[in-house]
Each structure stands twice: as structure tokens, then as C-alpha cells.
């Protein structure tokens, strides 16, 4: 995966997206090199940007994803019909890990998480990656975070004593 410097691009895209791109790259490296030393990962992060806030944010997100990676992988394996994690493209697998982490462990709105993961897949994956990432993350979207359907948001009587008209 190519290394990109992000100092000028963060102003137009925001620190969040730039941090996600860097985290995806670090996850990719850690995925392909399981013995990656944290100091090597930190050095790789420092090569990618001079922005201290971006580095801090990216490192924290990377460390958090790595901490729960086994759980994320188990959840992904549970919904990836006919796909083992090893068969997935490394970029897709890591975009999924990052997106699933943000769905489960942050307060970001699901729509933003899905859009960001899809955008990472579009940028770093192949032509099928955005659909693949979207489909798996949608299956994993916690019910508590799933947007209400129009029928569910119809007005419901406030009290249980009211009976339907009839």
C-alpha cells in the first residue's frame, strides 16, 4: 500500500478522514506483518504526516482497533458468507475492521461510519470493494444504531391503556 503524506490534504478533508487513511495503512502493514513492532508502526506513522494532532488521533485509533481486532474478526467472520477473512483483500479486511470498530466503539453516526469505510474501500480497494464493505458493515450495524424505518417512527400512543379504535 503506498505511503502518503497528509499535511496539506487534511485542511480540505478533515483530520478524521486523514486519520482513517493513515490507520488503514497501518492496519494493512500490521496485517501483512503480524510481528510488526509498535515502534516501527509509530515510525511509519511519523513518516506519513508532520501534523501532531493527526498523528495523535491516528495512533489512538490504530491502537484501539488493534486491541479488539480478534473480536472484530470474529464478528466479520460471522457475517461474511462464503468469505473467510484470509480470502478477503487486505484493504477490504482492514477497512471493515476500522468501520466495525467505529460502529461498535464510538458515538459517530452510523451513516458517517459507513460512508467513511466505503470511501476508504473506493480509494484503496478494487471496483467491488465499496459494495462488499457496505454489505458486510450493514449486516453488522447494531440494532441500537440502525435508523428507524418510516413505519417504526409513526406515532405510537404514549400510554398502554389506549386501545385501538374499533
C-alpha positions as CSV (number, residue, x, y, z in Angstrom):
1,X,0.0,0.0,0.0
2,X,1.5,3.3,-1.0
3,X,2.5,5.7,1.8
4,X,1.0,9.1,1.5
5,X,1.9,12.3,3.3
6,X,-1.2,14.2,4.5
7,X,-0.2,17.7,5.7
8,X,-1.9,19.8,3.1
9,X,-4.8,17.5,2.4
10,X,-6.2,17.5,5.9
11,X,-7.4,21.0,5.6
12,X,-9.8,20.1,2.8
13,X,-10.8,16.7,4.0
14,X,-10.6,17.0,7.7
15,X,-8.5,15.3,10.3
16,X,-10.9,12.4,10.7
17,X,-10.7,11.2,7.2
18,X,-6.9,11.7,7.0
19,X,-6.5,9.8,10.3
20,X,-8.6,6.9,8.9
21,X,-6.5,6.7,5.8
22,X,-3.3,6.5,7.9
23,X,-4.9,4.0,10.2
24,X,-6.0,1.8,7.3
25,X,-2.4,1.9,6.0
26,X,-1.0,0.9,9.5
27,X,-3.6,-1.9,9.8
28,X,-2.6,-3.1,6.4
29,X,1.0,-3.2,7.4
30,X,0.2,-4.9,10.7
31,X,-2.0,-7.4,8.9
32,X,0.7,-8.4,6.5
33,X,3.4,-8.3,9.1
34,X,2.0,-9.7,12.4
35,X,5.3,-9.3,14.1
36,X,5.3,-5.5,13.4
37,X,6.9,-3.8,16.4
38,X,4.9,-0.9,17.8
39,X,7.9,1.4,17.5
40,X,8.1,0.5,13.8
41,X,4.4,1.3,13.4
42,X,5.0,4.7,15.2
43,X,7.9,5.4,12.9
44,X,5.7,4.6,9.9
45,X,3.1,7.0,11.2
46,X,5.6,9.8,11.6
47,X,6.7,9.3,8.0
48,X,3.1,9.8,6.8
49,X,2.4,13.2,8.4
50,X,4.1,16.1,10.3
51,X,0.7,17.1,11.8
52,X,1.0,16.3,15.5
53,X,-2.8,16.2,16.1
54,X,-3.3,13.9,13.1
55,X,-0.6,11.6,14.4
56,X,-2.1,11.5,17.9
57,X,-5.5,10.8,16.6
58,X,-4.4,8.2,14.1
59,X,-2.2,6.4,16.7
60,X,-5.0,6.3,19.2
61,X,-7.5,4.9,16.7
62,X,-4.9,2.3,15.4
63,X,-4.1,1.1,18.9
64,X,-7.8,0.8,19.8
65,X,-8.6,-1.2,16.7
66,X,-5.6,-3.5,17.3
67,X,-6.7,-4.0,20.9
68,X,-10.1,-5.5,19.9
69,X,-9.0,-6.9,16.5
70,X,-9.8,-10.6,17.4
71,X,-13.4,-9.6,18.4
72,X,-13.8,-7.6,15.2
73,X,-12.5,-10.5,13.1
74,X,-14.9,-12.9,14.9
75,X,-17.8,-10.7,14.1
76,X,-16.8,-10.2,10.5
77,X,-16.3,-13.9,10.0
78,X,-19.8,-14.5,11.4
79,X,-21.5,-12.5,8.6
80,X,-19.1,-12.9,5.7
81,X,-21.0,-15.6,3.9
82,X,-18.6,-17.7,1.6
83,X,-15.7,-15.5,2.5
84,X,-13.0,-16.2,5.1
85,X,-11.1,-13.3,6.4
86,X,-7.9,-14.6,4.7
87,X,-9.7,-14.7,1.3
88,X,-10.7,-11.0,1.6
89,X,-8.4,-8.4,0.0
90,X,-6.3,-6.9,2.8
91,X,-7.5,-3.4,2.1
92,X,-11.2,-4.6,2.4
93,X,-10.5,-6.6,5.5
94,X,-8.9,-3.6,7.2
95,X,-11.5,-1.1,6.0
96,X,-14.0,-3.5,7.6
97,X,-12.1,-3.7,10.8
98,X,-11.9,0.0,11.1
99,X,-15.5,0.6,10.2
100,X,-16.8,-2.1,12.5
101,X,-14.7,-0.6,15.4
102,X,-16.2,2.8,14.8
103,X,-19.7,1.3,14.7
104,X,-19.3,-0.6,17.9
105,X,-17.0,1.6,20.0
106,X,-17.6,5.3,19.0
107,X,-20.6,7.6,19.1
108,X,-20.2,8.5,15.4
109,X,-23.5,8.3,13.5
110,X,-23.6,5.0,11.5
111,X,-24.2,6.9,8.2
112,X,-20.8,8.7,8.7
113,X,-19.0,5.5,9.6
114,X,-20.5,3.6,6.6
115,X,-19.6,6.5,4.2
116,X,-16.1,6.7,5.5
117,X,-15.5,3.0,5.3
118,X,-16.9,2.9,1.8
119,X,-14.8,5.8,0.7
120,X,-11.7,4.0,2.0
121,X,-12.7,0.9,0.1
122,X,-13.2,3.0,-3.0
123,X,-9.8,4.7,-2.7
124,X,-7.7,1.7,-1.7
125,X,-9.7,-1.3,-2.9
126,X,-10.9,-2.6,-6.3
127,X,-14.1,-1.8,-8.1
128,X,-16.1,-4.2,-6.0
129,X,-14.7,-3.1,-2.6
130,X,-17.2,-0.4,-1.8
131,X,-20.2,-2.7,-2.3
132,X,-18.5,-5.5,-0.4
133,X,-17.6,-3.3,2.6
134,X,-21.0,-1.7,2.7
135,X,-22.8,-5.0,2.6
136,X,-20.9,-6.5,5.5
137,X,-20.9,-3.4,7.7
138,X,-24.7,-3.1,7.1
139,X,-25.2,-6.6,8.4
140,X,-23.1,-5.7,11.5
141,X,-24.8,-2.4,12.2
142,X,-26.0,-2.8,15.8
143,X,-29.8,-2.6,16.1
144,X,-29.5,0.2,18.6
145,X,-27.7,2.3,15.9
146,X,-29.9,1.3,13.0
147,X,-32.0,4.1,11.7
148,X,-35.7,3.7,12.3
149,X,-37.8,2.6,9.4
150,X,-40.6,5.0,8.4
151,X,-43.2,2.6,9.8
152,X,-41.5,2.4,13.2
153,X,-41.4,6.1,13.5
154,X,-45.2,6.5,13.2
155,X,-46.8,7.9,16.3
156,X,-47.5,5.4,19.0
157,X,-49.9,6.0,21.9
158,X,-47.9,7.2,25.0
159,X,-49.9,5.0,27.4
160,X,-50.5,1.3,27.2
161,X,-54.2,1.7,28.3
162,X,-55.3,3.1,25.0
163,X,-56.9,0.5,22.8
164,X,-57.2,0.8,19.0
165,X,-60.3,2.3,17.6
166,X,-62.8,-0.2,16.7
